[in-house]
Amino acid sequence: MVSAEAARNVVGIIGNVISFGLFISPVYSLSLSLSPSLCPTFYRIIKNKAVEEFKPDPYLATVLNCLLWIFYGLPFIHPDSLLVVTINSVGLALELIYLTIFFIYATNKGRKKVALALLIEVAFFAAIVLMALLLLHGTTFRSLIVGILCDIFNILMYAAPLTIMKEVIQKKSVKYMPFYLSLANFLNGSVWTAYALIKFDIYVLVSNSIGAFLGAIQLILYAIYFKSTPKDGEEEGKDSKSSEVQLSTVADPTARV
């Protein structure tokens, strides 16, 4: 009989694989049989040499989230958390690449927004590091405080798509709500929720159960409004532009070995 710990480790590894898929979802190559409007985000930006209605907010949020989880997984914060560090290091590198592409093709206003946001995030992260190292003593207390912060930002990451759901319903279009991002969001939240339930972990459970629920809502909206989404080349009217939401949400890879 498989032990709970072994099952938890297997689910954690699966969670890491899905988390990686979530990080690279903006560059997935989609079938040519699908609508051209569903081209991967950054392929479209590079091809058109413009960011159009796409927004950097989810990628900026993911950068901070990755930084916090990397810090959380270090031996002097939470020992034996190698998977936490590795998957979020990969995620951080990818998100910085995405932001670099966005920065290149954005307007001056967009570039200033990205630069300012990154500066604020670095300052905030530095403050957290200093607080944890200078004011908190022992891995148990450090894990508690840093873990709570990670959970808060993980919930904010999962909540990011809420900004587009209203527009999807109003405009009856999922043009700027990519399917693979929604699917990856749902799978990611579901797997890490299962991971947390095998050996109860309140921090992992809360944020990822919320993520699974929001991912399910996104998929339901996609199923409802996919057919009514105008294809490229069709007349959409003056008010048909939607703001994109990027569902690039970082996983909650808190594999407590």
N, C-alpha and C positions, 0 to 999 in steps of 0.2 A: 504494500500500500504506500502511495506517495505521501510523504510528510507535508504538512502545511508550509514549512519553510522552503522545501524544494519547489512546491507549487508556486509559492510566492516569488521565488527567484526566476522561475520560468516566465511567469507573467511580467516580471520586471524587465526581463530581456526583450520580450515581445513589445513592451511599452517603449523601450529604447529604440527599437526598430521603427515603430510607428512615429515616435517623436522625430526621428531623422527624416522620415517621409514627410512629416508636417513642415519641417524646416525647409525642405527643398520643393514643397508643393507649388510655390509660385513659378517654378521653371519646368514643371512637368510638360512633356510633349503630348498634346492631345490628338486624338484621331481626327483625320481630315474630314471624316463624315460628320463631325460636330460643327456647330455654328462657328464661323470665323471669329465671331465676337468673343469666343471663349478661349482665344489664344492666351498662352501663359503671359502673366502680367509684364514681366521685364523684357520678354521677346517683343511684345507689342510696343513698349516704351522705346526700345532701341530702334525698332523698325520705323516708327513714326517720328523719332527724335524729339519726343515731347512726352510729358507725364500725363497729359490730358486731365481727366478728372480723378486720376489715381492719387491717393494720399499716403504720406510716409508714416503717419501716426502709429499704425500697428507694428511696423518694423522698429520704430524708435522705442516703443514700449517693450518689444521683445528683447532688444539689446539690454535694457536695464534688468529685465527678468533673468536673462542668461547670466549676467554679471553676478546677481544675487545668488543664484543657484550654484554657480561655480564656487563662490566664496563659501556657501553653506557646505559644500562637499569636501572642502579642504580638511586635512587631518586634525588641525587644531580647532576646528569648529565642530565638525561631525565626522569622526573617524570611520574608515571602511566604507566610503561612499564614492568609489572610483567611477561608477557608472554615471553618477550625478555630474561629476566634473567633465568627463569625456563627451557626453552627449550635448551638454550645454556649451562646451568649448567649440564644438562643431557648429552648433546653432549660432553662437556669437559671430564666428567667422563668416557664415553665410549671410546673416543679417547685415553685417557691415558691408559686404559686397553689394547687397541689394540697395543699401542706402547710398553707396558710392555711385551706382548707376542712376539712382533717382537724382542725386546731387548734380550729376553731369548734365542731365536733360531738363532739370527744373528751371523755373524762372528765378530771377534774383531774389524775389520774395520767398520762394520756396527754399532756396539754398540757405537764406538767413534763418528760416524756421528750423531746418535740419541742424545747422551748426549750433544755434542757440540751445535747442533741445538736448543735443549731445553734451554740450558744456554743462548744462544743469544736471544731467544724469551722472556725469563723471563726478561732479562736486558732491552730489547726494550719495553716490556709492562710496566715495572717499570718506565721507562723514560716518557712514555705517561701519566701514572697516576700522576706523580709528576708535569708534565707540566700543565695538566688539573686542578689540585687542587691548584697549586701555582700561575700560570700565567693567567689562564682564570677565569673570574668572571661571575656568573649568569648561569642558566641552558640553556638559549637560545644560548649563545656563546659556551658553553661547548658542547651542543648537536650538533651544527654545525660542530665544528672541529673534535670531536670524531666520529660523523656520517660520515664525509667525509673519515676519515681513515678506518672506518669499510667498507665503500663502496669500497674503493680501494682494500682491502684485499679480499672482497667478489668476486670481478671481477677476481682477481688472482686465487681464489679457483675454480671458474667456468672454468677458462682457463687451469687449470692443465691437463685435458685430451688431450689437443692439442699435448702433448709429445708422445702420442701413436697412434694418428690417422694416421700419416704417415706410421708407421710400420704395422698397420692393413691393409692399402691399398697395401703396398709393399708385404707383406707376405700372403695376402688374408686369414687372420686368426684373429678371435676375442677371441682367447683363454684367453688372459690376459686383456680383456675388458668386465667385467661381465655385463650381461644384466640388472639385477635388479638395479645395481648402475646407469647405463645409464638411465633407466626408471625413477628412483627416482629423478635423476638430472633434467630431463625434466619436470616432474610433479611439482617439487619444484619451479623451475624457473617460470613456467606458473602460478601457484597459486599466488605467491607473485607479479608477474607482474599485475595480475588482481586486487589484493589488492591495489597496488599503483595507478592503474587507477581509481578506484572507488572514491577515494579522493586523487587527484594528489600529488604524493610524488616522486620527481625527484631522490632522493638517492636510494630508494627502486626500482624504475622503471628501472634505467640504469643497475644496476648490475644483476637484475633478468631477464630482457628481454634478456640480453646477455647469461645468464645461460640457459634460455629456448631454445634459438637458438642453442647453442652448444649441449644441450641435444638432440635436434631433429636430429642434424647431427650424433651424436653417434648412435642413434636408426636406422637411415638410413644405416649407415655403418654396423651395426649389421645384419640388414635384408639382405644386399647384400652379406656379407661374412660368414654368419653363416654356410651355407651348405658346403662351401669350407674349413672350419676349421677342421684340422686333429683331430680325436678322439684319446683318450688315447689308447696306444697299437699300433697305426698305425705308420709306418715309416714316419718321418717328414723331414729327411735329416739333414745335418750338420748345415745348416743355418736357421733352423726353429724356434729357440728360440726367443721369443719376450719378451720385457720388459713390465711388467704389468703397467697399469695405474689404480690407484684407483680413482674412481670418487666420493670419499667421500667428498662432498662439503657441506659446512655448509649452512643452509638456511639463508635467510635475514629476520629473524623474528623481524622486526622493528614495532611491533604493537603499534602504537601511540594512546593510549586510550584517 
